[in-house]
Amino acid sequence: MTISKLGCFAIGCAVGVTTLAIVRTAGFKKCCAKVVGAGLALKDEAQAFVETVKEDAQDIVAEAKHNNEKAQA
């Protein structure tokens, strides 16, 4: 059994109206705010981790240069 184009259109409209009703609820907005907040916290944690790795790499390079200069002297 196939659904006609008009039937598909009607189903699409019903889904669209239902989606709009859900999106406009306060609970959905609170949920979205929590998800965005968690994403921002994760971004901050990732930036802190990258900064730590960067500092460790700079320390390793500085130590290698020092050891190299010490070996050449």
C-alpha positions in Angstrom: 0.0 0.0 0.0 1.5 3.3 -1.0 0.8 6.7 0.6 -0.2 9.4 -1.8 1.6 12.7 -2.1 -1.2 14.4 -0.2 -0.9 11.9 2.6 2.9 12.4 2.8 2.3 16.2 2.9 -0.3 15.8 5.7 2.1 13.6 7.7 4.9 16.2 7.2 2.6 19.0 8.4 1.6 17.0 11.5 5.2 16.2 12.3 6.2 19.9 11.8 3.4 21.2 14.1 4.2 18.6 16.7 7.9 19.5 16.6 7.1 23.2 17.0 4.9 22.5 20.0 7.7 20.5 21.6 10.4 23.1 20.8 8.4 25.9 22.4 8.0 24.1 25.8 9.9 25.3 28.8 11.2 21.8 29.5 12.8 21.5 26.1 14.4 24.9 26.5 15.8 23.9 29.9 17.1 20.7 28.4 18.8 22.6 25.5 20.4 25.0 28.0 21.8 22.1 30.0 23.2 20.5 26.9 24.8 23.8 25.7 26.2 24.4 29.2 27.7 20.9 29.3 29.2 21.5 25.9 30.8 24.8 27.1 32.2 23.1 30.2 33.6 20.4 28.0 35.2 23.0 25.8 36.8 24.7 28.7 38.1 21.4 30.1 39.6 20.6 26.7 41.3 23.9 26.4 42.8 23.5 29.9 44.0 20.0 28.9 45.6 21.3 25.6 47.3 24.1 27.6 48.7 21.6 30.0 50.0 19.4 27.2 51.5 22.5 25.5 53.3 23.6 28.6 54.6 20.1 29.2 55.9 20.0 25.6 57.6 23.3 26.0 59.3 22.0 29.2 60.5 19.0 27.4 62.0 21.1 24.6 63.7 23.4 27.0 65.2 20.5 28.9 66.4 18.9 25.7 68.0 22.1 24.6 69.7 22.5 28.0 70.9 18.9 27.9 72.2 19.4 24.3 74.1 22.5 25.3 75.5 20.8 28.3 76.7 17.9 26.2 78.4 20.2 23.7 80.2 22.1 26.3 
